[in-house]
Amino acid sequence: MKFFLDSANIEEIEKALDLGLVDGVTTNPSLLAAESSRWKELASEICSRVDGPVSIEVMETEAEQMILEARKLAELSRNVVVKIPMTLQGVKAVKVLSAENIPTNVTLVFSPLQALLAAKAGAAYVSPFVGRIDDTGQSGMDIVARIINIYENYGFDSRIIVASVRNPAHVLEAAETGADIVTIPYKILLKLADHPMTYQGIQTFEKAWKSARK
Ligand code: G3P
């Protein structure tokens, strides 16, 4: 299973890379805008620091314009994956871009049917937003399981990125459900190793060690 970092913050990206846990990065317009007004420079900087795929989203909404924007984004770096919102215009753009070997990540996916369309169009990645689905009272992870089932039925090779991750349980459930990738905010990545009994255990061992050496 791959871990991507859901961040456009260079410091977070560097720290996460240093942990050795990060296989790629996803950004979105909100994350980039929160860091810098010079978002293209920032996106290039992120691509240069990360070996794996880096998702950067188009802002255009019509297929022809999305395609032009996507081609420009793809020129930023060899590891750019162009994020395209899940609309009919987006699907149309993905079909053209995949024929040009420009990898796409279809984002803002909230239903198995949307994920089916994205895979048919040739998306390299598809991002169901589990946290936002949970917010509506549905189970985000049930949607992920249904997408996996559809992709297995037909041998689609679009990779599923579980996105809109809000807590460590989302990461665990994504792994149990069999998602290919989970994209994790930095503050949640830091929590994944936590268990109170691990800390208690370390303290107990330290105490025993120190008292034996007195
Ligand atoms: O990966 C998508 C993510 O950035 C959106 O997360 O928490 O805004 O739903 P959230």
Residues whose N, C-alpha, C, O or C-beta is under 5 A from the ligand:
A	BS01	G3P	D6 N28 G131 R132 A163 S164
